[in-house]
């Protein structure tokens, strides 16, 4: 089917493109950023290299510390909005549940 070739679009499960909600940090317990994207490697790279202007560039937020995967954009966008409204402590607990040392997960994505 045209437009759904996984070699072109990197389709995920069930032929759907995955969406990622992610947290970036300047350092452990530092400035946090929450975003959503359909290409986590590209977006995290943009943040790391300060190619994405705005908040993350101004605050040197360049370490990928957490992400979740969703099968559709609506669910991913809603999750991002929910997390953005959370208290800071809740965001830190979310990160530390799976990444207690605040390791940069970008290297794991790129193999």
C-alpha positions in Angstrom: 0.0 0.0 0.0 1.4 3.4 -1.0 2.6 5.5 1.9 3.0 2.7 4.3 6.3 1.2 3.2 8.2 0.6 6.4 11.5 1.1 4.6 10.5 4.7 4.0 8.5 5.5 7.1 9.9 3.2 9.8 6.5 1.8 10.7 6.1 0.3 14.1 3.7 -2.3 15.5 0.7 -3.2 13.5 1.9 -1.0 10.6 1.4 2.2 12.7 4.1 4.8 13.1 5.1 5.0 16.8 4.9 8.3 18.7 7.2 9.0 21.6 6.6 11.2 24.7 10.0 12.0 26.1 11.8 13.9 28.9 15.1 15.8 28.4 17.1 17.1 31.3 20.1 19.6 31.7 21.5 17.4 34.4 20.3 15.2 37.3 17.5 17.1 39.0 18.1 20.0 36.6 15.9 21.7 34.1 13.3 19.4 32.6 11.6 19.4 29.2 8.7 17.2 28.0 8.0 16.7 24.3 6.3 14.4 21.8 7.6 13.3 18.4 7.3 10.5 15.8 11.1 10.3 15.4 12.8 10.1 18.8 16.4 9.7 17.5 16.1 12.8 15.2 14.4 14.9 17.9 16.8 14.0 20.7 19.7 14.7 18.4 18.3 18.1 17.6 18.1 18.9 21.3 21.6 17.5 22.1 23.2 19.6 19.3 21.1 22.7 20.1 19.6 22.5 16.6 16.1 23.0 18.1 15.9 26.6 19.2 13.9 27.8 22.2 13.6 26.5 25.7 16.0 23.5 25.4 18.7 25.6 23.8 18.4 28.4 26.3 18.5 26.1 29.3 21.1 23.6 27.9 18.6 20.7 28.1 20.3 18.0 26.1 20.1 14.6 27.9 17.3 12.1 27.0 16.4 10.6 30.4 12.9 9.1 29.8 10.5 8.1 27.0 7.3 6.2 26.4 6.0 4.7 23.1 2.5 5.1 21.8 0.8 3.7 18.7 -1.2 6.8 17.8 -0.6 10.6 18.0 -3.7 11.4 19.9 -2.7 9.3 22.9 0.9 10.5 22.8 -0.1 14.2 22.6 -2.6 13.7 25.5 0.1 12.0 27.6 2.6 14.8 26.9 0.0 17.4 28.0 -0.8 15.5 31.1 2.9 15.2 32.1 3.5 18.9 31.4 0.9 19.8 34.0 2.4 17.5 36.7 4.3 18.7 39.7 8.0 18.6 39.3 8.4 15.9 41.9 6.1 13.6 39.9 8.2 14.1 36.8 11.3 13.2 38.7 9.7 10.1 40.2 8.7 9.1 36.6 12.2 9.4 35.4 13.8 7.7 38.4 11.4 4.8 38.3 13.1 3.5 35.1 16.3 5.5 35.0 17.5 6.1 38.6 20.9 7.3 37.6 19.6 9.8 35.0 21.7 8.1 32.2 21.5 9.7 28.8 19.4 7.1 26.8 20.3 8.6 23.5 23.3 6.3 23.1 21.1 3.3 23.7 18.8 4.3 20.9 21.7 4.6 18.4 23.3 1.3 19.3 
